[in-house]
Amino acid sequence: MRAGINALTVAFVVGVVAGLALTPDGRAWMRNPTLMLGGNAVASPATPAPEPEPVAAPTVVPVAAPASRVVRTPLAERAARGQLRIGVFGDSMADGLYAGLYRDLQGQPNVTVSKFSQVSTGLSRYDFVDIQAKTRRQLDEQPVDVAVILFGTNDAQGIELDGQVHPFGTDSWKAAYARRVDDLVALLRSRDVAVYWVGLPKMKRDSFDGRMALINGVVSGRMRALNVPYIETTALTANDQGGYEAYLPNDSGRRVLMRANDGIHMSMAGYLRLSAPVADRLKRDAGLDRPAAPQAPAG
């Protein structure tokens, strides 16, 4: 029995270290462990690690939808009550999405945008930060009407679930990841929170881009099954040929730097590019894009 436990422990530790080496915040944590406790990101090493073999194309494993109450309160009705509280949840990529969304919506009366995201977190490593428990505490302290979610840049690593380690990219990993996505949506819906999930953008390294595409495939499949709006951003952050490019044309056609030096995160212009379709969808669903009804003359 002890040998079996030790074997499982060794497998999990090996999976953890390998997973950390494959993720942007994970590699930083290996150099500075305070990152996983919410510290600041550090620069990537000058010499990149050898790239592993590309991951196969994403295949979504069907997972039964959780037994949760589907949100019945439309956003327009929430906004008509005089207040629309928006929370942005996720990892370091969501930090930037929050900044863009805050700027996009700051002129809307009675609309607030709050940051609930945290660097170096994700849905794979609940032994570091249990997102399910963390989100429950956050909602207890500060209720919201809308949750905008962006996770994934730290999630290309194994998941330990029910005493079993699921290596990244396997069918069992996809099922385990889908279960955590479902659980998070179910928690939010149990508080009558409207959920919007934002997909991961195009990445510079082909191997890392393949991992993020796999995660996007699992998440987008679950959003369709759960009837949750999914905002795709890969095409939005790629060039005309579908490839990575740091400089992309803005609305006026001028080429602007959209990406950070790591080839993963965005510049401020890039985050505004991510947040624009999210803000447009929220305004449309809440009726904020329609002109106010004319006031009847007094007397």
N, C-alpha and C positions, 0 to 999 in steps of 0.2 A: 504493500500500500504506500509506504514511504517512498519507494523507488518511483512509483507512478506519479506521486505528487511532485517529486523533484524533477522528473522528466517534463511535466507540464510547466513547472516554474521556469526551467531552463528554456523551453520553447517560447514561452511568453517574453522572457527577457531578451532573447535573441530577436524575436519579432519586433519588440519595442525599439531596440537599438537600430535595427535595420530600417524600421519605419521612420524614426527620427532623422536618419541620414538622408531620407528621400524628401523631406518636407522643408520648406523655407524657414519657418519658425523653429522647427525641430533641430535643424543644423545649428541655428543660433543658440538654442537651449543647451546643446552639447558643449558649446563653448562657454555659455553663461547660464547656469541652471535657474537663475532667478526669473528668466523669461517666462517659464511655464507658470509662474506665480503672478504674472501680470506686469513684469518689468518691461523696459523699453527694448525694442529690437536693436540688434547690433549689425555692423556691416558684414557682408558675406566675405569669405576668404578670397584672397587674390587668385588662388589656384583652385578651380572647381574640381569636385570629385568626378571620377569617371561615370559616364551615364550608363545606367542599366539598359537591358533590352527594352524596346518599346512595348507597351501594354496592348493587348488585343483590343479590338473595337468593343465598345460597351454592349453588354447584354443585360437587360433588365429581368430580374427574377420576380415573378408575381408574388405579392405579399397581400394577405387579406387586410382590408381597411380596418382600422381600429373602431371599436364601438364608441363613438363620441358624438356629441350633439353638433350637428352642422349649424353654422352660424346663420341665424334668421334675421338679424338686424342689418338692413342694408346700410352702406356707408352714407348715402344721401340722408337717411333718417337720423343717423348719428350726428352728421354735420348740422342738420336742421335743429338739433337740440342746443346748438350754440357752442359746441366744443368738439374737436376731433384731435385725439391724442395719438400720435404716431411714435412707435418705438422701433429702433433699428437694432437687430440682434445678429451676432455673428463674430467673425474673427477680425484680424487686422485689415482685411479687404473691406469689411463692413464698416470699419472706422472711417475710411475714406468715402464710402457710400453715404454714411450719415452726414459728413461735411457737405457733400453735394446736394443731398436731399434737403438739408437745413437751408441752404442758399436758395434752392428752387422754390421752397414753400414759405419763406420768411415773410413774404408780403401778403399771405392769406390770413384774413382775420380769424381768430379763434382756432387756429391750427397750430399745434406744438409738435416739434420733432425732438425726441430724446434719444441719447446714445445708451444702449444696453450691451453693446459689443465689447469684446475683450481680446487683446492680442494673444496669440499662441494657444487659442482654444479651438475646439472642433467637436465633431460627433463621433470620432473614433476612440479617443482616449479619455474615457470617463474616470479613469483612475487618477488623472491629473485634475481636470475640472469636469464635474458632472453637470452637463448643460441642462439636463432635465431638472435637476434639483436647483441649479442656479437660476433658471428661468422662473421656476415656481416662487422662489424667494423674491426675485425682482418684481414679479406681478403682485405679490402680497404688499410690497412696499410702495409700488407706483403702478397702478392699473393703467392700461392703455386700451385704445379702441382698435388699433391696427398694429400688426407686427410685420415689418419688412425684414426678411431673413437672407443672409448671405454667408454660408459656411463652405469649407472645402479645401482651402489652400494647405491646411495642416492634416488632412484626413487620408492621405495616401499611405496608410500604415495599418497594421493588423488591429482587429477588434477582439477583445476578450468579452465573451458574453455567455452567461450560464455555465461558467467553468470551462469553456472551450475557446481556443484561440483560432480566429478565422483570418488567414493571410489575405493581404490586400489583393483585390482583383478576382478572387475566386467566387464561385456562385454562392458559397455560404457567406462570404464577406458582403456581397451585394444584398443578400437577404437580411443580414444583421444590420447593415447600414440603413436599409429601407425601414427596418423596424424602428430604429432610432428617429428617423425622419417622421414616421407615422406617429410615434409617441409624442414628439414635440408639437406636431400639428394638433393632436388630440388634446394636449394640455392647454394650448392656446384657445382652442375652440370651446373647451369646458369653461373658460372665462368669458365667452362671447367675444373673442378677439378675432377680427378679420385677418387672414394670413395672406401675405404676398411673398413669393420666394423668387430670389434673383439668381440667375445662373452665373457660373464662373466665366471670366473673359478668356480670350485667346492668350496663350502663353508662348514665351520665346523658345525655350528648349522643347524639341519634339517629344522627348520621353515624358517630361513633366506635363506637357500639353495633352498627351494621351491619357495620363492618369486623371487630369481634370475633366477630360471629355467622358471618361468612364463614370466619374462622380455625377457629372451633369446628366448622363443617361439614366442613372438610377433615380436621381431626384426628379427629373422632368416626368419620368414614368409614374412616380408616386403622386406628383401634383395633378396629373391627368386623372388618376384613379380617385383622388380625394376631392377633385373639383376645386383646386386651389390655383389662383392665377400664378403662372410661371413666366417671368420676364427673361427671355434669352438674350445673352450679351456677347456670345462668341462672334457672330457675324458683325456685330456693331463695332468690335474692337479688332477686326482683321482688315486687310487690304482687299482690293477688288478680286484678287486671286485666292482669297481665303487664307493667306499667310500672315504671320506676325510682322508688324511694322511699328516702330516706336513713334514715328510721325505719321499722322493721318489728317486728312482735310477736315476742317470744321464746316459749319453751315455756310460760311461765305466762300468756301473753297480753298482757304489758306491752310497750308500744312502746319500743324501744331504738334508739339511734343505731348504725347498722350501717356507714356509709360515711364516708370521709374527705372533706374539703372539695373535693377535685379531681373528685369524682364518678366516680373510677376505682378507687382503692384502698379498703380497708376499715378500719373501726375495729377494735379488738381483739375486740369482740363480733362484728363481721362476720367476722373471720378464724376465730373459733371456730365460726361458722355454716358456713363453708367446710370446716373440718377435721373437723367431727363425722361426716359420712357417710364420709369417708376413714378415720377411726379405726375406725368401726363395721365397715367392709368388711375392713380389715386384721385386726381382732380376730376376726371371723367366719372368715376364710380361714385364720388361724393357729390357730384353736381356742382363742383366749384368752377368748372370751365364754362358755365352758362351765365349770361348776364343776369344781374339781379332784377327781380320783377319791379316795374315802376310803382312808385308810391301813389296812392290815391290822394287827390287834392284835399286839403283840410277844409272842413265846413261844407 
